Amino acid sequence: MLNIKQILKDPKEVEEKLKRKDSSLSLNPLLNAYETYSKAKLELEQAASQLNRLSKEIGDKKRQGIDTSPLMNEVLTAKQKVQTLSEKEPHLEREYETLLAELPNLPDDNIKISPDPKDNVCVKMVGEKRAFNFPIKNHIELGEKLFDFKRGAKISGSGWPVYTNLGARLEWALLNLMIDTHLKNGFTFTLVPHLVKPEIMYGSGQLPKFEKQLFKINDPDYELYLIPTSEVALNGLFYDEILAEEDLPKLLISYTPCFRREAGSHGKAERGLIRVHQFNKVEMFAFTKPEESDQIFDKMIKSAEEVLEKLELHYRNMLLVTGDMSYAAAKTLDIEVWLPGQDRYYEVSSVSNCRDFQARRSKIRYKKEKSNEFVHTLNGSGLATSRLMVALLENNQNADGTITLPKALRPYLDNRTHL
């Protein structure tokens, strides 16, 4: 959530930055709602002050034996005004806070301004695309014995893959390699719930904006959402808490399945494991002091890159333009791998610095000498396995249909060299 004080101080500057993400955004509805709320709040304070003054005056006159009946009409009027405004003011506050909560985070000043993802900036390229001297297959053709899309569809519908035999073992090997890599780099392993409360979704920035993209359980006894990423639950760990300054930064990782409606394109380019409703991911998350968040941002990128380098995959790092960044991010770098069967790059990690945006929504602060300040939060895929699995199969395929396993994965698979 943005700081309302910052908005009121310079609404033109804030609106200009908001338009870098979405040109249709305007602060006028919020400013009008806040002005209405502020006037009602001031009137309530004045009416309450008048009522207190009248009550004191009546008490003084009674002690002096003076008739107070002339003041009673004023007291009744003041009481009615206080009651009316007391009922009205919370509704007006909710109205302006709802509008405030709908605004995205401001992009950092050094981010390229564009609405078009094609303008994302390549800041790093590692390795080269593999040249094949035989007709290549896509991951669906290569993974006939690793995945069962038909039975997944029978169980849950399309977009819910089943991993079988060596496919399941390869998936688990990938997850363990990731976890071991991030642990070595100073992250703490945490297993979190896969269902969370609405306020936790709100705190991470998923609600109210992304309500239609989320899965929610239909149970009168529980109002819970399935997590679209463990970022949501990790951010919620310290909801409405004040952390000790010496405990920062907190660097966490978590493995969870992720659940997303993934409304939109489901054509040929999105087949198989490319776009699914449930996928596995190791998530990196950090709570930091503001002055440390850029350093941690770089650390998270390097940890994600290390996984890809162990897997011997060609990748590139893309700094997203303002219009391609997520709602909560101030800065985002996507790590993309080349998928030969799709003939394009696909994101396998997205690392974002959200500054204090999520912390304000979640009321997560840290104690300084003279005040409590909001922490900065960062998140990053470390990595998502579905597209990574595609990259492994398609880039490491051989003419005879076998798959060569990277050396780093072999210890997790009984030192097997091929699939």
N, C-alpha and C positions, 0 to 999 in steps of 0.2 A: 504494500500500500504506500502511496505517496504521502509526503508530509504536508498536511493542509497549511501549515505555517509558511512553507516554502512556496506553495501555490499562491497564497494571499499576498506574499511579499512581492512576487513578480509573475503574475498570471500570464503575461504575454510571452515571457521566456519559456515558461513551463509548457504552454500550449504549442509553441514552435517546436520544442523537443518532442512532444507527444505526436505531432504531425509527421515527424521523421519515421515513426513506426506506422502510423495510420493517418493519412491525410484527411479523413472524414471526422476525426476527433475534435471536439470543441469543449471548452471549459465553461461555457455560458450556463448550461443546466446546473452544473455543480455550484457555480458562484451564486446563482440566483437562489438555489436551495439553501446554501449556507447563509446567505444574507437573511432569508426568511427565518431560519433557525436562530440566528444571532439576535434578531429583533425580538423574537418571542422569548428567548432566554433573558435578554435585558429587561423586558417588560415583567417577566416573572420575578426577577431579582428586585426590581423597583416596587412591585406590588407586595412582595414579602417584606421588604424594608418598611413600606408604609404600614402594613399590618402590625409589625413589631413596634413601630413608633406609636401607633394608636393604642395598642395594648398597654404599653408603658404609661402613656398619658392617662388612660382610664384608671390604671392602678394608682397612679399618683393622686388623681382627683378623688378617688374613693377614700384614700387614706386621709385626705383633707376634708372629707365630708361634702364634697362638691358633687352636684348632680351630673351624671355621665350620660344620661339618655340622649342628649344632642349628638353624641359621638357614635351611637350604636348603628345608625344607618351607614355611616362611613365604614365602620367595621364590617358590616354585612357585605357591602359592596366590594371591599378589599378582599374578603374571604372568598367571595364568588369568583373574583378575578384570579386569585391565586389558584383556586381549584381548577378553573377552566384552562389556565396556562400550564398547570402541572400535568394535566392530561394531554395537552396539545404538544408540549415541548419534546417529549421523547419520540413522538411520531415524526416530527420535523427533523430531529437529530438522525433518526434511522434513514430518512429520505436522503439527506445529504451524504451520510456515510455509505449508503448503497451506491450512490453515484461515484463517490470517491473510490470505492472498492472495484468498480468496473474499469477504472483507468489502468493501463499497463504501466510497467516500469519505464523510466526514462532511459534511453540509450546513452552510453558514455559519449563524451564529446568527440572522441577520436574514431568513432565508428563511421564507416562510409554510408552516406545517405542514399538510399535507393529502395523502391518497393519491390524490385525484381531480384529473385534468388540467383539469376544468371550473373549478377554483378558481384556475388560473393568473391572475396579476395583469397587467392591461393597463397599462403604464406610459407608453405613447406611441402616438398614432394620427396618421398623416400622410396627408392627402388624404381623398377620399371615394369611396364606391362609385359607379361610373359608372351613370347611368340610361339604359337603352336604349329607343328608341321603335320597335323592330322585334324580331321573334322572334330570339333569339340562338342561336348554334350552339356546341357544345363543341369542344374542340381537335382531337378526332378528325375531326369533320366539316370543320373549317376546314383541317386539315392533310393532306388526301388526297394533295396533290402534294408535301408536305414530308416525310412519314414513310411507311414501308412496314412495317407491323406483321406482315403475312402472310408476307413474305419473311424477316423477322427470325425469326419462329416456325419457318419451314422450315429455316433455318440452325441455330438454337440452341434453339428452344422458345419458349414464351410468356414475355414479360417481357424480351425482347432486341430493342429497336427498331432499325430501320435509318433513318438520316437521308438523304434524297435531295435532290439539286439545291439549291434555295434553302433547304431545311430544314437541310442540312449547312452551308451558308454562313452562315445565321443563327446556328446553334449556335457556329460558329467566331468569328463577330462578337461574340457575347455573351462568350465566353471572353477574347477580346482586350480588350474594353472593361473587363472585370473586372481583368485583369492590369495594364493601363495605369493604372487607378484606384489600385490598391494600391501599385504602384511609386511613383506620385506621392506617396503617403502614407507612404513610408519603408520599405516592405517589400522584401526581397531575393528575387528569383525563383530558384527551385530546382526542378530536375526530378529526381524520385526513382524508384527501381525500383518496379514494380507487384507484385512478389513479394517476400516477406520471410520471415525465419527465425522459428521459434516463439518464441524469446526476445524478439524485437522485438515480436511480437504480445502477449506476456505483459507487456512493459514498458509498453505503452500502455493495458493493462487489458482487451484483447480476449480473452485466454486467462487462465484456463481457462473463465471464465463463458460466453463467447459462441461456443464451439467449434462448436455446431450451426448457427450463423448465418453461418459463414464458408465460402468455397470454398477447397479445398486440392487441390494437384495430386497425382495418383496416379502417382508415379514413385519407384522404389526408390533412385534416386541423389540425389534432392532432397527434403528435407522443407521445403516452402515453402507459404505461404498467399498468396492474392490479397488485396490490400489492400481493406478495406471503405471506407477513406478515406485520403488521403495523410497525415493526422494521425499514423497508425501509423508510417510511414517517416520523417516529419519528426522525431518524438519520438526515433526510433532513431538519428538522425544522431550524437548525442553519447552513445550508450549506454556506460556505465561510464567516463565521462570527467570530468575536473575542468577547468572553464572558468575563464578569468581574469575577475576581477570587472569590469575595465574593458571587457570585450567584451560585457557585458550592458547592456541587453536585446538579444537576437537576435530580429529580426522577419522571418519567412519567409513566402513564399507558394509554392504548388506547384499546377500543373495535373496532374490524373490522371483516368483513368476510375476508377470505384469499383465494387466487385463485392460484392453481398449476396444471400443466399438469399431474404430477405424472406418468410419463412414467415408465414402468417396470412391476413388478409382479402384477397381478390382479386375482390371483387364489383364492382358497377356504379360505386361511388364510387372504386374503385382502378384504373380502366381506363386504357388508353393510356399516357401518360407519368407518371401519378401515382405508380405503384409499379412499379419495374422492377428487374431483376437487375444491370444495368450502366447507369451514368449518369456524366456528366461533372461535375467540380467543381473550382473554384479554392479551395484551403484556405489559411487564415491560421493561423500557428502562432508561438508566442513562448516564449522562455526568458527569465525575468526574476529579479531579486532579489525576495525576498518583499515588501519595502516598495513595490515598483513594480507589482505585478501588478494591483491594482485600477485603476490609471491605464491600463495597457495593455488591460485588459478594455474600458474605455470607448472607447479608440482603435480597437479592432477592430470594435466595434459601429458606430462612426461611419463607418468605411471601408466596411463592408457596406451601411450605409444610403445612402452616397453613390452606390453602384451603382444602387440602386433609385430614387433621386431622378433620376439621369440617365435612367433608363428610364421616368420619369414614372408610376410605379406607386403605387397606394394600398397602404399596409402598416400593420401595427401591431406593437409590441414587447411581448412577453409574458414576464414574469419567472416562471419555472417554480416550482411548489410542490415541496416536498421529495420527494413520491412520484412526480413526473414527471421528475425529473432523471436523467441518465445515471449509470451505475455509478461513473465516475471523477470526476464533477463535484462541486464544492462550491457552485457558483453557475452558473446557466444562464439566458440570455435568448434566446428564439426570436424571429426576425423572420418574420412571416407575411404573405403577400399574399392578396388576395381573388381567388378564381377563380369568375367568374360561371357558367360551365358546370357547376361542381360545387356552386354555391350555398353556399360555405363558405371559410374561410381555411385556407391550408396553409403549413406552414413551408418557407422557402427558405434560411434561415440559422439556425444554432444556435451561439451563442458561449458558451464555458464556461471558467471558471477552475478548474483542477484542483488549485490550491495545490501542495503537494509530493508529492501522491499518485503521479503517474506517475514523478516523479524518484526516489522511493524504490525503485520497482519496477525502474527503469532505471539506478539508481546514477549519476545525473547531479548533480554538485555544482559549486560554484564556490569559488575560493580566497579566503578572507578573511585578514586579518592573522595571526590566531592559530588559525584552524580552517578546515575545509572544511564548507560548509553546502549543503543541498539547494536547487536552484533551484525556482522555480514555473514550471509550464507552463500555457499557455492555447491553446485552439484555437477556430476559428470558420469556418463556411462563408462563402466570399466571392465567389460563391455557388454553390449546386448548380443546374445549368441545366435539369434536366428539368421541374420544376414552374414554374420561371421562364419557360420557353418556353410553358407552358400559360397563364400569366398574361399574357404578351405577346400571344398570339393571341386569347385570349378577351376581354381588356379593350380591345383595339385593333381589333376587328372592325367592319366597316361593313355597311350593309344589302345592298350588292351582293356581299358575300362576300370583298371585299379586306381586307387588314390594313394599317393605317397604321403605319409604322415610327417609333419615337421618333427625335428629331433626333440624339441622341448616337450612335445605331447607324449612321446613314446613311453616314458616312465609311468605315466598314468594309465597306459593301455598294455601292460605286460610286455613292454619293449617291442611291441608290434611295429613294423615299419610301413605296412600297407593295409589298406582296407580292401 
